[in-house]
């Protein structure tokens, strides 16, 4: 615990995270806020890569996957490799079970999420998404603060992670920086946030959060990305839990690349 009582990432027992409890509460059913996010990410990646599958498969990464597979699904048609980078060993074991058994949670949950994605051609061209996801996904243990790949990734997602692993603003920014540093120039990304989160429970454990809003997210992205859009999703009539004011989804591309063009301010 820091000198001001703020809970740091290292203060948490991440290996005690309960992936089944998190999955059952958040993702067994498709919520309307997640539907909106999926639609936005689907259209963003389709706009960047086109509706056809790229001639050469790309390298994708989802940071802090936990037991949430829909960020990986948004990258599935475009990738030949999918790294699922995760701190908690309980979550790693859950992901390895999904990989080794052709995604057993597909029938209960993820087919509903895929039904939203297949509204764009790149996705409906994937013949068997459950088997394809299990084939490509590679669960890799590690902390976002140590993320430093030898070769940067071509596309990336990070959903409800940077602000949901610490209460310290400096660690939130570090998580954002490490994620963006792991992507190649010009790489498209999608980052989702819980807005004004006060922390959350999973099973019997309480986990911290950083209080972030659109302005703080924009400040982290400024001078690092282009073509960025930050959209707000309200809590609606059925919030997923107490202690947050909504969600944010940031879509854009990392600065650089051959088609740099004109950068849009965050």
C-alpha atoms as one frame of an Amber mdcrd trajectory, in Angstrom:
protein
   0.000   0.000   0.000   1.344   3.431  -0.936   2.018   6.203   1.572  -1.387
   7.811   0.902  -3.281   4.538   1.294  -3.802   4.161  -2.452  -3.775   0.536
  -3.522  -1.067  -0.272  -6.043  -1.048  -3.117  -8.528   1.529  -5.031  -6.493
  -0.738  -4.931  -3.428  -3.308  -7.213  -5.081  -3.461 -11.005  -5.024  -4.003
 -11.389  -8.773  -3.471 -15.136  -8.721  -6.601 -15.370  -6.537  -8.737 -13.775
  -9.253 -11.756 -16.014  -9.946 -12.202 -16.292 -13.747 -15.418 -18.334 -13.558
 -17.091 -15.825 -11.242 -15.987 -12.958 -13.491 -17.143 -14.732 -16.645 -20.511
 -15.737 -15.186 -21.261 -12.247 -13.920 -20.047 -10.262 -16.913 -20.075 -12.355
 -20.086 -22.384 -15.361 -19.936 -25.046 -13.100 -21.453 -24.490 -10.364 -24.034
 -25.158  -6.973 -22.476 -26.223  -3.973 -24.528 -23.151  -1.955 -23.525 -20.879
  -4.765 -24.744 -22.928  -5.047 -27.935 -22.296  -1.364 -28.648 -18.570  -1.742
 -27.968 -18.328  -4.795 -30.227 -20.076  -2.936 -33.049 -17.677  -0.011 -32.733
 -14.540  -2.191 -32.656 -15.807  -4.402 -35.496 -16.402  -1.396 -37.732 -13.067
   0.181 -36.756 -10.993  -2.896 -37.630 -13.019  -3.510 -40.796 -12.388   0.082
 -41.883  -8.639  -0.312 -41.347  -8.176  -3.792 -42.849 -11.117  -3.892 -45.264
 -13.825  -6.514 -45.437 -11.493  -9.097 -46.912  -8.982 -11.097 -44.910  -5.416
  -9.697 -45.287  -3.133 -11.587 -47.674  -0.724 -12.237 -44.828  -1.935 -12.925
 -41.313  -1.169 -10.297 -38.718   0.048 -10.559 -35.133  -2.552  -9.469 -32.597
  -2.422  -9.008 -28.838  -5.102  -8.672 -26.192  -3.690  -7.378 -22.914  -5.279
  -8.440 -19.628  -7.653 -10.936 -21.202  -8.946 -12.545 -18.026 -12.021 -14.592
 -18.930 -13.196 -12.147 -21.603 -12.712 -13.516 -25.124 -14.652 -10.988 -27.165
 -11.720  -8.568 -27.665  -9.785 -11.451 -29.226 -12.794 -12.281 -31.402 -12.759
  -8.763 -32.860  -9.224  -9.427 -34.165  -9.785 -13.041 -35.239 -10.356 -12.641
 -39.026  -7.213 -10.585 -39.487  -4.652 -12.504 -37.440  -2.436 -15.536 -37.831
  -1.273 -15.155 -34.208  -3.255 -14.018 -31.161  -1.366 -13.428 -27.925  -3.581
 -13.303 -24.827  -1.358 -11.568 -22.287  -2.518 -12.080 -18.710  -1.132 -11.493
 -15.210  -3.250 -13.917 -13.143  -2.292 -17.578 -13.248  -5.907 -18.538 -12.489
  -6.906 -16.661 -15.630  -4.086 -18.273 -17.620  -5.360 -21.711 -16.604  -8.901
 -20.742 -17.654  -7.600 -19.601 -21.046  -5.541 -22.765 -21.512  -8.688 -24.802
 -20.866 -10.476 -22.835 -23.580  -7.605 -23.422 -25.986  -7.218 -27.142 -25.356
 -10.949 -27.920 -25.639 -11.990 -25.865 -28.705 -13.428 -23.081 -26.536 -16.002
 -24.907 -24.368 -17.580 -21.596 -23.268 -18.537 -20.873 -26.892 -21.945 -22.554
 -26.746 -22.885 -20.811 -23.492 -21.742 -17.335 -24.364 -19.405 -16.286 -27.134
 -21.613 -17.284 -30.073 -23.902 -14.401 -29.046 -20.996 -11.982 -29.329 -19.932
 -13.483 -32.660 -23.451 -12.957 -34.029 -22.824  -9.211 -33.711 -19.445  -9.430
 -35.442 -20.683 -11.396 -38.463 -22.633  -8.377 -39.665 -19.379  -7.458 -41.458
 -17.973  -9.717 -44.245 -14.516 -10.227 -42.760 -16.112 -12.025 -39.825 -18.675
 -14.187 -41.587 -15.869 -15.504 -43.793 -14.408 -17.265 -40.719 -15.755 -20.787
 -41.174 -15.561 -22.043 -37.582 -14.700 -19.229 -35.179 -14.627 -21.340 -32.007
 -12.073 -23.745 -33.447 -10.133 -20.930 -35.141  -9.925 -18.969 -31.894  -8.737
 -22.024 -29.968  -6.141 -22.710 -32.663  -4.701 -19.194 -32.746  -4.923 -18.060
 -29.127  -1.689 -18.204 -27.150  -2.095 -17.458 -23.420   1.088 -15.769 -22.188
   1.639 -14.882 -18.517   2.939 -11.425 -17.732   2.260  -8.009 -16.259   1.358
  -5.112 -18.537   4.116  -3.140 -16.798   6.638  -5.643 -18.180   5.162  -5.845
 -21.686   8.036  -5.290 -24.135   7.798  -7.601 -27.172  10.822  -8.102 -29.397
   8.586  -7.512 -32.427   5.672  -5.078 -32.124   2.137  -6.284 -32.796   0.054
  -5.279 -35.821  -3.231  -4.835 -33.926  -4.153  -4.736 -30.255  -6.935  -4.571
 -27.705  -6.983  -3.862 -23.967 -10.403  -3.940 -22.304 -11.072  -2.778 -18.731
  -7.455  -3.283 -17.696  -5.283  -0.168 -17.279  -7.778   1.517 -14.932  -8.848
  -1.737 -13.222  -5.532  -3.014 -11.858  -4.443  -0.090  -9.678  -5.729   3.027
  -7.939  -2.603   5.038  -8.817  -2.775   7.449 -11.739   0.932   6.942 -12.506
   0.433   3.177 -12.838  -2.635   3.722 -15.012  -0.565   5.861 -17.378   2.270
   3.318 -17.322  -0.133   0.556 -18.339  -1.389   2.679 -21.220   2.139   3.498
 -22.344   3.287  -0.126 -22.261   0.287  -1.216 -24.326   0.854   1.445 -26.995
   4.610   0.747 -27.011   3.854  -2.895 -27.866   2.108  -1.916 -31.133   3.738
  -1.239 -34.493   3.520   2.207 -36.114   0.127   2.545 -37.758  -1.362  -0.386
 -35.816  -5.084  -0.043 -35.032  -6.170  -0.481 -31.434  -9.239  -0.581 -29.219
  -9.093   0.236 -25.494 -12.113   0.062 -23.181 -12.423   1.653 -19.727 -14.760
   1.730 -16.762 -15.430   5.436 -16.204 -15.091   6.819 -12.648 -14.729   3.315
 -11.225 -14.337   3.021  -7.457 -13.144  -0.599  -7.544 -14.878  -3.938  -7.866
 -15.336  -7.388  -6.357 -14.669 -10.747  -7.997 -15.664 -13.677  -5.852 -14.413
 -12.937  -2.341 -11.758 -10.443  -3.382 -11.831  -6.671  -3.770  -9.763  -5.075
  -6.541  -8.808  -1.415  -7.042  -9.508   1.015  -9.850  -8.212   4.357 -11.071
 -10.765   7.142 -11.424 -10.586   7.988 -15.145 -12.772   9.948 -17.523 -12.642
  11.036 -21.140 -10.177  13.849 -20.417  -7.691  11.542 -18.656  -7.904   8.954
 -21.411  -7.428  11.650 -24.037  -4.397  12.996 -22.193  -2.758   9.534 -22.187
  -3.334   9.152 -25.929  -2.334  12.648 -27.001   0.777  12.786 -29.219   0.855
   8.972 -29.352  -2.042   8.133 -31.649  -3.999   9.405 -34.643  -7.516   9.157
 -36.000  -8.673   8.639 -32.426 -12.309   8.541 -31.325 -13.389   8.202 -27.706
 -17.007   7.209 -27.220 -19.038   7.126 -24.015 -21.466   4.355 -23.090 -23.910
   5.107 -20.285 -24.778   2.747 -17.429 -28.283   2.212 -18.790 -31.078   0.640
 -16.780 -29.100  -2.501 -15.915 -25.593  -1.547 -14.763 -23.149  -4.414 -14.509
 -22.266  -3.425 -10.931 -22.148  -0.476  -8.545 -19.371   2.091  -8.436 -18.916
   3.413 -11.977 -20.551   6.044 -14.176 -20.316   4.365 -17.597 -17.803   2.975
 -20.051 -15.445   4.498 -22.610 -14.118   2.971 -25.817 -11.084   4.527 -27.518
 -10.415   3.602 -31.144  -7.534   4.772 -33.277  -4.121   3.969 -34.688  -0.629
   4.313 -33.265   1.350   7.181 -34.750   3.615   6.416 -37.698   3.327   4.015
 -40.591   3.332   4.574 -44.340  -0.196   6.027 -44.387   0.363   8.506 -41.559
  -1.934  11.181 -42.937  -3.303  13.871 -40.667  -3.638  13.046 -36.998  -6.899
  13.903 -35.300  -6.492  15.357 -31.784  -7.835  13.108 -29.013
